[in-house]
């Protein structure tokens, strides 16, 4: 039975100090209900046209992020 290869294995990452501002921090600081509500309003403004949910969500995040800056 062959043995597992360990020669080219990367060393395990050790967690470093978290950056002061990361994308995850910015995104999670937005109120999800606020993003959902605004995304729904964008959906309605487009005439309730399906298939653009991700676009609506990202636009809602962008608008809320710019408004909170």
Secondary structure, 3 states (H helix, E strand, C coil): CCCCCCCCCCCCCCCCCCCCCCHHHHHHHCCHHHHHHHHHHHHHHCCCCCCCHHHHHHHHHHHHHHHHC
